[in-house]
Amino acid sequence: MADLVHPARSLWWLFEPVHAVTYFMPEGRAAFEEAGLRGRVYGYFGTRAAPLGAVDAAPVTAAFFTFAPAVVEQTLPEVWNHASPEEALTARLKGSAAVLGRLLEHVDQAQVELAAESLEQAVARLDCAGRVLAAANAALPRPSGLYERLWQAATVMREHRGDGHVAALVTAGLDGCEALVIRCAMDLRREDLQPLRGWTDAQWEGAAERLVERGWLTAEGAVTELGRNRHQALEAATDLAAARVWEGYPRAELDRLAAALKPISALCRSRLPINPMGLPENT
């Protein structure tokens, strides 16, 4: 792991693609559709929200944060008429196992086992207080299959970090759309994120105007020094919130986990058509 990057961030760079790849690959979509979750929106919201149970839009809007409320409200609770939360949970494990089984076909099974077991050990150390998505996912039964175990452990870890990131964004005074606008002004593509998150052009431009008023953006949409400093501070707060689980790990153990995850993550990352998570280009 890079010495200048917080271990919590370095490891997130590695386990995030393992989770995310399921939503973009045909095996994942096929499993979702087989369960009745047809279409990208139903597949995504139905499977990611399933650990919370048959909830309506309000808690999902709060927990997912950067999605436009209108998109969530169009999907929930209607999605549960197509598949129950239990069926959605089964579908996401089935899809993830199929995706990872194909992508990691030539990876030594012992290495996959090491990555899964190491992440599961980290999950067992998590404090999920105040982290709704992490807690709901951590409470799920441990799967029996190797790829299912790897995916579920990676998912709990990324939701744990994500919950902390939402807290950092709220503390920084950003709303969901503003968080996307500032990030796209830095290094991501608006044409990728805005459609995925469901914000209208008027909402996007309104968020940009508010960021200009606060001094985070210039009138031309460029990030100011203040905006960059504030963004770096909230990313550091996210690292701090995710760091506790890794405290006490010997550096050799962290490096061992990173080494096991790196080729797995690289294969998953190479198949992501876009970069909606804000991962750096070279990880």
Backbone hydrogen bonds, N-H to C=O, Kabsch-Sander energy under -0.5 kcal/mol:
donor,donor_aa,acceptor,acceptor_aa,energy
5,V,2,A,-1.2
9,R,6,H,-1.0
10,S,6,H,-2.5
11,L,7,P,-2.5
12,W,8,A,-1.3
13,W,9,R,-2.4
14,L,10,S,-0.7
14,L,11,L,-0.6
15,F,11,L,-2.4
16,E,12,W,-2.4
19,H,15,F,-1.4
20,A,16,E,-2.7
21,V,17,P,-2.1
22,T,19,H,-1.0
23,Y,20,A,-1.5
24,F,21,V,-1.4
25,M,21,V,-1.1
28,G,25,M,-0.5
29,R,25,M,-2.0
30,A,26,P,-2.7
31,A,27,E,-2.0
32,F,28,G,-2.2
33,E,29,R,-2.7
34,E,30,A,-2.3
35,A,31,A,-1.2
36,G,33,E,-1.4
37,L,32,F,-2.7
38,R,36,G,-1.3
43,G,39,G,-2.4
44,Y,40,R,-2.7
45,F,41,V,-2.6
46,G,42,Y,-2.2
47,T,43,G,-1.6
48,R,44,Y,-2.6
49,A,45,F,-2.1
50,A,46,G,-0.7
52,L,49,A,-2.2
53,G,50,A,-2.0
55,V,53,G,-2.4
60,V,56,D,-0.7
61,T,57,A,-3.0
62,A,58,A,-2.0
63,A,59,P,-2.6
64,F,60,V,-3.1
65,F,61,T,-1.6
66,T,64,F,-2.7
68,A,197,R,-3.1
71,V,68,A,-0.9
72,V,68,A,-1.6
73,E,69,P,-2.9
74,Q,70,A,-1.5
75,T,71,V,-0.7
75,T,72,V,-1.0
76,L,72,V,-3.0
79,V,75,T,-2.7
80,W,77,P,-1.8
81,N,78,E,-2.2
82,H,79,V,-1.7
83,A,79,V,-1.5
88,A,84,S,-2.5
89,L,85,P,-2.4
90,T,86,E,-2.0
91,A,87,E,-2.2
92,R,88,A,-2.3
93,L,89,L,-1.7
94,K,90,T,-2.3
95,G,91,A,-2.9
96,S,92,R,-2.3
97,A,93,L,-2.3
98,A,94,K,-1.9
99,V,95,G,-2.4
100,L,96,S,-2.9
101,G,97,A,-2.3
102,R,98,A,-1.6
103,L,99,V,-2.7
104,L,100,L,-2.7
105,E,102,R,-1.1
107,V,104,L,-1.8
111,Q,108,D,-0.8
112,V,108,D,-1.7
113,E,109,Q,-2.7
114,L,110,A,-2.2
115,A,111,Q,-2.3
116,A,112,V,-2.7
117,E,113,E,-2.9
118,S,114,L,-2.5
119,L,115,A,-2.2
120,E,116,A,-2.4
121,Q,117,E,-2.1
122,A,118,S,-1.7
123,V,119,L,-2.6
124,A,120,E,-2.1
125,R,121,Q,-0.6
125,R,122,A,-1.0
126,L,123,V,-1.4
128,C,126,L,-0.6
131,R,128,C,-2.3
132,V,130,G,-0.5
135,A,131,R,-2.6
136,A,132,V,-2.4
137,N,133,L,-2.1
138,A,134,A,-2.7
139,A,135,A,-1.4
140,L,137,N,-1.2
149,R,145,G,-2.3
150,L,146,L,-2.4
151,W,147,Y,-2.6
152,Q,148,E,-2.8
153,A,149,R,-2.5
154,A,150,L,-2.3
155,T,151,W,-2.4
156,V,152,Q,-2.5
157,M,153,A,-2.1
158,R,154,A,-2.3
159,E,155,T,-2.4
160,H,156,V,-2.1
161,R,157,M,-2.1
162,G,158,R,-2.6
163,D,159,E,-2.7
164,G,160,H,-1.6
165,H,161,R,-2.2
166,V,162,G,-2.4
167,A,163,D,-1.8
168,A,164,G,-1.9
169,L,165,H,-2.5
170,V,166,V,-2.6
171,T,167,A,-2.3
172,A,168,A,-1.8
173,G,170,V,-1.5
174,L,169,L,-2.3
179,A,175,D,-2.2
180,L,176,G,-1.2
181,V,177,C,-2.4
182,I,178,E,-2.5
183,R,179,A,-1.4
184,C,180,L,-2.7
185,A,181,V,-2.0
186,M,182,I,-0.7
186,M,183,R,-0.7
187,D,183,R,-2.5
188,L,183,R,-1.2
190,R,188,L,-0.5
192,D,189,R,-1.1
193,L,189,R,-2.2
194,Q,190,R,-2.5
196,L,192,D,-1.0
197,R,193,L,-2.3
198,G,194,Q,-1.5
199,W,194,Q,-1.0
204,W,200,T,-2.4
205,E,201,D,-2.9
206,G,202,A,-2.1
207,A,203,Q,-2.2
208,A,204,W,-2.2
209,E,205,E,-2.3
210,R,206,G,-1.9
211,L,207,A,-1.9
212,V,208,A,-2.0
213,E,209,E,-2.3
214,R,210,R,-1.6
215,G,211,L,-0.5
215,G,212,V,-1.1
216,W,211,L,-2.4
217,L,211,L,-1.2
218,T,222,A,-2.8
221,G,218,T,-1.9
224,T,216,W,-2.4
227,G,215,G,-0.6
228,R,224,T,-2.6
229,N,225,E,-2.5
230,R,226,L,-2.8
231,H,227,G,-2.3
232,Q,228,R,-2.5
233,A,229,N,-2.0
234,L,230,R,-2.0
235,E,231,H,-2.1
236,A,232,Q,-2.1
237,A,233,A,-2.0
238,T,234,L,-1.9
239,D,235,E,-2.2
240,L,236,A,-2.4
241,A,237,A,-2.4
242,A,238,T,-1.5
243,A,239,D,-0.7
243,A,240,L,-0.9
244,R,240,L,-0.5
246,W,243,A,-1.4
247,E,243,A,-0.9
247,E,244,R,-0.9
249,Y,246,W,-1.7
253,E,250,P,-0.8
254,L,250,P,-1.9
255,D,251,R,-2.6
256,R,252,A,-1.9
257,L,253,E,-2.3
258,A,254,L,-2.6
259,A,255,D,-2.5
260,A,256,R,-1.8
261,L,257,L,-2.3
262,K,258,A,-2.3
264,I,260,A,-0.6
265,S,261,L,-3.5
266,A,262,K,-2.5
267,L,263,P,-1.8
268,C,264,I,-1.9
269,R,265,S,-3.4
270,S,266,A,-2.1
271,R,267,L,-0.5
271,R,268,C,-1.3
272,L,269,R,-1.3
278,G,275,N,-0.9
283,T,281,E,-0.7
